[in-house]
Amino acid sequence: MGSFTPTGTPVSPAEEAVAAALAVVRPGLGSAYEASLDGARAAVLTRLWRALAFEPLPWVVGREHGPGSLTLRLADGRRLEGPPADPYATAAHVDEVRLDGRVHRRAARLVEALGVPHGAAFAAELDDSTASLALSRAGQPAGPQEEPATGWEWEQRVVDGHPYHPNCRSRPGFSVAEQLAYAPEHRPLVELGLLPVRAEECLVTGEWPRELRDGRRILVPVHPWQARHVLKGEGRAGASNGAGVTAHPGIAAHPLMALRTLAPADGGAHVKTALSTRLTSSVRDISGYSIETAAVVSAFAHALSARLDGRLHITRTLGAATAHSPDLAAVLREPPEAYAGPGERVVPVAALAGTALVRSASWRAAFARLALSVCLRVLDLGVALEGHGQNLLVVLSPAGEPLRLVYRDLADIRISPQRLARHGLPVPPLSGRLITDDESVLRRKLFGSLVAGALASTAGSAAAFGEDLAAALDAVPPTADTEALRAGPLPVKALTLMRLSPGVPGDQWAELPYPPTGLGPGSDRG
């Protein structure tokens, strides 16, 4: 590979390292990878520019909108100029921005030039995200593809990752060979190991299946990356006789969009594994709290969904186990396909981008009405779902019409005892981070994930999103939550600010301008 891409931009060390590794492990992808670099750079820069344009970054002191341009005034007196930023666009393409007149085409180099606190670490993540995204795009088959026949195939169609996060494909700790072997967009078959742990040294909730037991030992599914890098292929504390993860035949499985959650090739429960590395923003281990609360939360949520007239199904957590370590734990979850009838398909919302369905305004309007009415009803009852495009799935009729929703992964919902009591619903015996009556926390959880996340990214632009949101809100019964949503602005996680604030715990938030629906502040509609 040369030292420049086809457009003449110098190749970064991370990009060069991926090219060198490909020459060894998959030389046939080399030319496609090189051809994908410029597009990957623009995709990551576009996401970063959106963050700079809208997030409350302390060193951005002013934003000036001009004809066909946006200028950011920085605290040190410099000016950063680029095109107007649509906060809801998914197909936007920012090729370059100018910092005091100097052109920048790479997100990582821009962050380095900005010289902001914690920028060096974030720049390294952006460099990794760009190189990994180019690798992901390079591995895609050429030409039109047939519609997926299975749920896991739909999941593997999501190539670019998070539609708005600059770290959309950041995978630190994963070599090129490991990305090809484990990442869903490369369509591998992954062999999960089974690590035996004495039952008395495990915490198990729900029903742990017989096939994952060996006498008095629990067989915990382990991702091969975790086995190699964290568990070191050896028995952990509590493993019987020091047995390693190779002591029992593994499980062949297809990685899903979340990478650490996999669908067994022979069918059955999806397996969520611990993966102790930072992917996008979060370290993907499994906390003891999640295991402790899994069965109670699942039973509660499943009962709540019965009040939704069949419009929402919540996949059950069948079993959860941990060797009292976030690095060695697993969750078994009911597959979403369990809620599909004959001829129906269950598709993650994130996988809909670019399909013929979302290009239809009438389809998007129908989907937005369904999603918003159901999730706002659940919020009114007392539960805020994290309904982003990975957790939320839609059941499609044989003709492609949106029929009902499926929600999975209950690890980060929020439950309001006050709201439940208001509706005469039993409050589950829980405490900790899942429980809150804070209205702003509840609304941010749902609005940030479903409205400004899943619905916005499905629409793909502020104009289309505004139309979808207007149609959906017209069909939703008025509540305090719907009025709060109408009032705007829309909350979203400030993903870049969070990566630049490693010492600040918890989520941080940005407010996005309301899309042009006529329903924002001062509207007399509705």
N, C-alpha and C positions, 0 to 999 in steps of 0.2 A: 504494500500500500504506500502511496506517495505521502508527502508531508502536507498536502493540500487536498481539499475536497474539490469536486468538479467546479464549484463556484469560486474557488481560490481561497477559501477560508482555511487557515492552518489547522491541522489535526491536533487534538489535545492528547496528553499522555494516556488518559483513560480510553479514548477512541483508538489510539494506536495499540494499546494493550489488548483490546478486544480483537482487533484485526490480527495481531500476532498469534493469539490463542486460537482463533478460527483456522489459521493456516495449518495448525496441528490437529485440532479435533474435528473440524468440519470445513475442509478447504473449499468445498463446492459452494459455500455461502459467502465467500470473500467478496466477490464482485457485487453481489446483491447488497451486502452490508455497506460497502463503500458508496453505492448509489443511494442508500437510505439515509446517509448521515445528514445531508443538508435539510431534508424534510424533518428528521428527528430534532435537529437543532431549532428549527423554526417552531415546532410543536412545543418544545419545552420553553423557549423564549416567549411564546404566545401566552402560556400559562403564567409565567413569571410577570409579564407585563400586566396581565389582568390583576395579579396580586398587588403590584406596585400602584396600580391605578385606583384600587378600591379598599385595600386593607389599611387599618389605622397604624401605620408604621411611624414610629416617633421621629424619624429623621426626614420624613416627607412633610414639609410645612405648608405646601400649597399646591393646588392643581388648577391649571389654566386650560380651558377648552377653546381651541381656535378652529377655523375652517379646515376640516380634515386632519386635525392634529390634537395631541394632548401633551402638555408640558408640565412636568413635576418640578417644583422648586424644592431644593434640598436644604437642610439646615446649615450646611457649610457654604451656601451661596451658589453651588453649581445647579445646572439645569439639565434635566433628562427629558428628551423629546421622542415621541413616537406617534403612531396612528391612534385615532379614537379607539377606546376599548369598550366592547360590548360584554358586560359581565356574564351573560348567559350564552354566548356563542361557543360552539364546539368545533366549528370548521374554520374559525378565524386563522389567519396566517400572518404572523408578524415576523418578517425577515430580519429586521434590524431596528435598533433604537440608537439615539445619539446622546452621549454624555458630554456636555460642553463641546459639542460639535464632533466628537470622535465617535465613529461608527462601531457598534458592538453587535455581533451576530450570534454570540454564544452566551447563554444565560450564566454559565459559571464564570466566565471572564468579566461579565458585567458586574456580578456581585463582588468579585475581587476588586474591581476598579472603584466600586462604591465605597469600599473600606468600612463597612458597617460592623458593629459588634457581632461576633460569632459568625461573620460572613465567610471565613475560610472553610469552616466545616460544612456550611450550607453549600458553598461553591463546589466542594468535592462531591456532595450528594447530587447536585445538578449535573455535573460532568458524568457521573455514573448513570444517572437517569437518561441522559442523552444517548450515551453509548448503548445502554441496554435497550432503549426504545428502537434504535436503529437495528439492533440484533433481532428484536421481536418482529419488526416489519420485514426484515430480510428473509425470515423463515416462513413467510406466508406463501401458499401456492399461487401461481400465476393464473390470471383469467377468472371468469365468473365461477362461483361455487354454488353447488346445490344447497337447498335449505337443509339445515341440520336435522337429523332424524332422532336424536336423543338430547336430553337435557344437558349432559356434559359436553356435547358437541357445540351447543349454543354458547355455553360458558367459555369455551376455548376460542370463540370468534371475537372475544374482546381483546384486541391486540394492544391498544394504546394505554390501557389502564385508566386511572382516574381522569375524568374529562377536564378537571380544573386545577389539579395539583401539579406544580412544577416537578415534583418527585414522582411523577406518574409511573415511572419504571425503575426507580432507584432500588437496587438490590445489593447493598453492601454485604460482603461476606460470601456472595455467590460467584464462583468462577464461571467462565463462559461454558465450560462443559456441564456444570451444574445447572445453569439456566436452561440449556438445551435438554437436560435430562429431567428437570422437575417443573419448569414453567408451563402453565396451561396452553399458552399461545403456540408453543412448539409441539403440542399434541403428543407427549410421551405417555408411556404406561409406567407408573411408578410402583416399585415394590416396597410396601410398608413393612418394617420389621415388627416383631412382637417381643416385648421384653417382659419376662416373668418376674413378678414381685409378690412376696408373701402377702396374703390377703390381710393379715393383721397389721401390716405396715402400709396399707392403702386406705384411702377414703373413697368409697363407692356410693353413688346415689343413683336412684332409678333401678332398672333391671339390666345387669351386666350379663350378656349372653353366654350360654354354655360353651359355645365354640371359642370364646375368648377366656376360658378358664382352663387350668391344668391342675387338677386336684385342689389343693389349698392355695394355689397361686393365681393371681390375676395376670392375664396377658395384656399389656398395655401397647396399643399400636404406636409406633414411633416412625416419624418421617426420616428417610435416609440421610438428609442433610443434618438433622438433629443428632442422629446416631453417630455420624462421622465427626462433627465439629463440637458438639456439646457433651454428649454422652460418651464420646470417644470409642464407640463400639464395644464398650465394656459394661459389665453389670453395675448398676447403680447401688447405692446403699439400700438394702432391703431386697435386692435381687437374690433369688434362691441359688445357693451354691456358686455365686459369682457368675451366673449364666449371662451371656451377652444377648444382643438383639437377634443374633443368628441362630439361637437355640431352637426356634420353632419356624415352620414355614410361614412366610409372610403373606400379605394381602396385595394382589395386583390391583391397582386402582388408577382412575383417571383424575388428574388434578383439576379442580374447579377454579373459578375466577379468583377465589381467595388464596390460591396456591397451596396453603396448608390444609385445606379441606378437600377431600377426595371422594369420588364415587367408585366403590368396588366394581371391578369389571364383571363380576358374577352377580351384581345386583345387591340389593339390601341397603342397610343404613349407611348414610354418608358419615365419614370419619373426619373429625376435626382434630388435628394434631398440634402439639406444641412446636413452635419454630422460633427459637430464641435469637432472632436477628431482626433488624429494623427494615421493614418493607414499607415503602412510601413514607409513613410517619411513625408507625408504632412497632414495638417489639411484640412478636406474635407468640408469646408463651400463653399458658392458661392458668389463671390465678386459682388459688384454693377457694376463694369466695365464689367464683363461677361454678366450681364443682359442688360446693356446699349447697348453693341455692338452685342448682339446675333442675332438680325434680320438682321442687315446689313451684318455681317460676313457670315451668312447662305446664304443669297441671292447671295452674291459675290461668295462664294465657289461653290454653286450649278451651277451658270452660267459658272464658270471656268471648272467644270467637263464635261460640254458639248463639250469641245475641245479635249476630250480624246477618242473619237471614241467608246464610250460605255465600255471602259476598267476600268473605275473608276466611282463609284457613291458615292456621299457624302450625308449622311443622313441630312435632313433639320431640323433645329430648328423650331418647330411649334409655340412655345410660351415660354416666360420667364417672371417671376414675382418675385419681392422682396418687402418686407415691409421695404425697406431701411435699411436692416440689413443682413450681410452675414450669420447669424444664421437662418434666416427665408426667404428662397428663393427656387425656383424650376424652372427646365427647362423641357419642354416637347419636346421630340425628336422622329423623324420618326424612326420606327423600321427597322433594316437592312433587315429583311425578305421582305420588300416592293420591294426589287430589285432581288428577286429570281423568276425564271420562273418555269413552271411545272416540278416537279421531281428534281429541283435543291435545294441545301442546302447552307446556309450562315453560315460559321464557323469562330469564332475568331481564329486568328493565334495561340494564346497562347494555345488553346484547342487541337491543332494538335499534340502536343508532345506525343510520345509514340504510336501513331496510326500507322496502317499499311501503310498509305500514306507516312509519313515522313521516313519510313524505305526504301522507294523506291528512289534510286538515281535519276532516270529519273523524278519522280514526283517532287522531291525537285528542280531539275534543271529547270523544267518548271515553277514552282511557283516563283523561284528566278528571272527568266527572266521577268516574268509578273510584279512582285512587283517592281523590280529595274527600269525597263524601264518606267513604269507608274509614279513612284514617282520622278524619276530624271527628267522626262518631266515636271511634275508639278513644281518642283524646278526651272527648267530653265524658266518657264513662270513667276515665281515670288512668289511661295508659298512653304514654308518648312512645310511639314506635320510631326506631331509627330507619326510616324508609328510604334509604338511598338505593341506587340502582343495583347494588349487589345483594342486599337483603330482601328487596321487594321483587316479586315475580308476578307475571300476569298469565292467567289461563286463557288461551285463545281457542275459539271455536274452529272447526275444520275450515271455515271460510276466513278465519283470521280476526274475528270480532273479539274485543276484550270482554270476557265473561265475569271473571272474579279474580281475586288476588290471593297470592300465597306469600306469607312472610316467614323468614327463617332467621335463626341466630338471635336468641333472646338475651345475650350477654350484656347488652348496653341499652336496654329499654329503660324508661323511667315510670314509676308507679306512684300515683297520688292517693293516699288513704282518704283524704277529704273528699275527693271527687267520687271515689268508689262508694263511700258512705252516703253521699248525696243521692246516689242511685240505688241504695239499698243492697249494694254488692259486698260480699265478704272481702275483708282485707287479708291478703296472704301473710303468714307468719314470717315476715322478712324484716331485716334492717340493713343498714349500709347504703352504698352508693346508688342502688336501684330505687330507693324510696325518697320522694321529695314532694312537697306541696307547693314549691316555688313556681308560680305561674310562668315567669320568664324562662326558667330552666325547662319546663315542660314544653312550652311553645317553641323555644329554640331547637330543642331536640327534633321535633317533627318538622317545623317549617324549614330548618336548615338542611335537613336530609331529604325530605320528600319534595317540598315546593321548590326551593332554590337549588336542589340537587337533582332528584330523579325527573321531575316534570320539566325543569328548565333544560336539562341536558337532552331529554327526549325531543323537545321542541327545537333546540339548537341555535336559537337567536332570541333577542329581546322581543322582536316584533311577533314572532310565532308564539313564544311563550306567553306574551300578553293576551293574545287571542285565546289560547287554551285556558289560561287562568280565569279570564272573564267568563267564558262559557261554563267552567266548572263551578265558579262561585255563584253564578246565577241559579245553579241547581242545588245548592247546599242550604239547608235550613239555617237561619240566623242564630248564632250563639255568641258568647263573649269571645270565643276563639276565632270564629269567622270574622268578627268585627276587628279583632286585633290583626288578623291576616290582611284584611282589606286596607287597614290604615297604613301598612308599610312603615318603614322600609323592611326588606327581607333580611333576616339574619342568616349568616353562613359562618362556618368556622374560618378563622383567619389562618389558613394553613401555612403560609409563608412566615407570618409573624410568629407562629408557634415554633417553627423550625429555627427561627432566629432568637428565640427566648428560652433556651434550654433550662434556665433556672426557675421558670414560672410554671407551677403545676397546673394541671387541668386545661380545659379548652379556653381559647381566646376567640373573640368574635369580631366580625366585620358586618357592616350594614350595606346592602346593595340597593341601588335605586329601584323603585317599583317599576315593573315593565309597563309599557304603554297600553293599559287596559281601560283607562277612564275610571278605575276603581280606587285610585290612590287618594291621598289626602285632598279634601275639598270636593270630592266627587259627590254628585247627588244620585248616582246610579245605585240600583239594588235596594 
